[in-house]
Amino acid sequence: MIDEGDQKLLALLQNEGRLPIVELARRANMSETTCLRRVRSLEASGVITGYRAEIDQDLTGFAVTAFVQVSLDQRVEAATDTFKVAIEREPWVLECYSVAGSFDHLLKVVAPDNKALSRFILKELSTYESVRDFQTVFVLDTVKLDHTVPLSPERRIARTR
């Protein structure tokens, strides 16, 4: 169970994952020993899954983002498993979700440009035996990009006027 002390640590680490234990303990108002023990416990229990740098995809040559809705042919034996294995190997597919609704999977895909994305979808993705249909939605502008996880079940809504 995550208590208030763990929530403080997680909130701090989500925003600044490179904080030294000394500074993390100071900001969380706890001893260094307690802080280190709690962080290690959160890591061991799988609550903290890693520490990553946030990278600007435009500056690394991946200016295009799209979401691809994929429907699988359920007549193909083991269609889902085959598809998942193939998608896990695709470096341009950043995220893949199995979903309920009018399609089976939602992919977040990045590419250097529209032409490269089109080639990937038409020459790679559409050739998977299990893919029956797909629809692509191009991102025009990122309105919100937040990788932090809410730490409280309370819902806080920012109101605009």
N, C-alpha and C positions, 0 to 999 in steps of 0.2 A: 504494500500500500504506500502510495506517495503522500507524504505529509507536507506541512507548510515549509519546513526547512528544505526538503527536496525540491519543492516547487520554486523556491527562491533560487536555488542552484541551477535548476533547469532553465529558468527564465534568463538568468545571467549568461549561461553558456550558449543558449540559442542565439543571443545577440552578439556575443563575443567569445567564440569557442577557443580562443588562444589565451585566455586569461590565466596567468600563473596561479597556483593554489593559494599563495600568500594573498594576492589581490582578490581572488574569488572569496576566500574566507572573510576578508575584511568587509567586502561589499555585502556578503550574506550575514554578517554579524555572528560569526561562529569561529571557533578555534580552527587552526590549520589542520590539526589531527582529525577533528570531527569532519571537517570539510573534505579532506582526502578520503576518509573512510566512506562517507556518503557518496562521493563521486565514483569511487571504485565499486561500491555496491550497485549504483545505478548502471554502471557499465556491465557488471557481471550478470545482472538480472535482465539485460537487454533493453532497458529503457533508453539508455544512450547507445545508439547503434554505430556511432563513428563521429569523426570530426572532419569537416571538409571546407575547402576554400570555395567561395562563391565566385564564379567566373562569368564575365560578360561574354555571352556567345557571339554578339556582333563583332567584338574586337578580336575574336579568335576565328573569324571567317564563316560563321554560321548565322547568316542574317535572316534566314527564313524559318519560321515555325509553322507547323500545321498539325491539326488533329485529324487522324484518320479513323473513321468508324468502319470496322471490319465485321462482315458476316461470314461465318464458316459453313461449309457444306457438311451437315451432320450425317450425311450418308457415307462420308469418307470415314472409315474406321480410325479411331484415335485422332480425329481431326484436331481437337483442342490441344492434345499433348504435342503433336507434331508441330503445330503452329507456335506454341509457346517455346519450344526448343529452338525453332528457327529465329523467332523474335529476340530471344536472349542473346543471340550472336550478332545482332544488327547494331552497330555503334551509333547510327543516326536515330535509332528509336530510344528516346530517353526514358519513357514511361509506357507501360502497357497495363491496362486494367481489364479484367473480365467483368462484364456488366450485364445487367438485366434490361430488357427493352427490345427495341427494334433491330439491334445489332448485338454482336457477341463480345467484341473487344474494342477498346478505345486506345489509340496510340498517340503519344506526343512525339512528333518527329521533327528534327532540325536538319537543315541542309544549307549549303553555301548560297544557293540561288534557286529560283523557281524551276529552271531547266534541270538542275541536278535532282531536285525533289521529284519532278515529273519522271525522270529516268528511274529513280529508285522505286517509285510506286508502280510504274508500268513494266519495268524490266525485272524487278525483284519481287516486290510484295504480291503483285497480281499473278505471279507464276507459281506461288505456293499451291500445291495440290488441294489443300483444304479451304482456300479462300474462294467463297462463292461470289461475294460482292463487297464493294467498299465505297465510301464516300469521303472526300477530303474537304476540310474546312481550313482555309488559310487565316492565320492570325494577322490582322491589320495593325493592331497596336496592343501592347500589354498594359492593361489598366491596373492590375494588381499582381504582384509576384511576391509571395511571402512564404518562406519555407518554415516558419515557426509553427509549432503545434500549440493549440490552446491548452492551458494547464489547469483550467477550472471549468466545470460544467456550466457555470453561469454564462449566459449569452449577453454580451455587451454590444450594443449597436451604436455606431457613430452616426449621429444625425447631421444632415447638411441642410442648409437653408437656401 
